């Protein structure tokens, strides 16, 4: 799976680690459940959250004791839905010390801020927060950047439909001021071949937030595809910072859609189980 990440961190190479020795660049991703504790120098999860011990050890041996990606990882051992969703999200990438291309960039304001733990009463935030407290309490609050022709719609928040034993799937799209042919489709993978339509909408109105919810089977594989025939996305300073969000299993799936014709995201149970 190819994707783009913005990471903030420090470069420390533990003694004896040949992968980062002699100045080789490296980074570790703090994905819930995937820490290999025998090589970790600073894992304090068991002391900080004793109730989640099984979850934090759920995937530590993934692709180490077996080359089968369907073994040695059970994200459902997490009790907290945010941790469980984070574990499943990282597992869906199927990364195993993958090679990367990288470049150093200026730190975005969103990453220079303090993490959201304290702002949420010493617990994990539900969904993706807009922002949290800044690190320096004496620093001035960053001024918002005004872009011309910004759409007037606003995010509508988490799903509201109660689906019982099924999963609530919610799609939220804020169109920009020019993409008059913008369309999207959500499909469910069939047992044999092909995809079945779950929801679909074309010619989304500009400068407007479009939302739709539906109760679906949580044990199926889904894909969301948004298409802009004009091939310039829905995110720009000139025409407005549009976006799309898929609310699924306690998390929000999204990517910046600033260029190109389409974006596609798969979610749900999209990998075969043993």
Protein Blocks (a to p, Z undefined) as FASTA:
>chain_A
ZZdddddddddddehiaklgghiacdddddehiacfklpckbcklmmmmmlmmmmmmmmm
goklpcbfkgoiafklpmblklmmmmmmmmmnopahiacddddddddfklmpccfklmno
opacehjdfbdcdfblmbccddddddehiafbdcebjafbdghjaccddddddddfklmm
gccddddddfknocddfbdcehiaehiacdddddddfkbccddddddfkonajbdfknop
adddddeehiacddddfecjbdcddedjfbccZZ
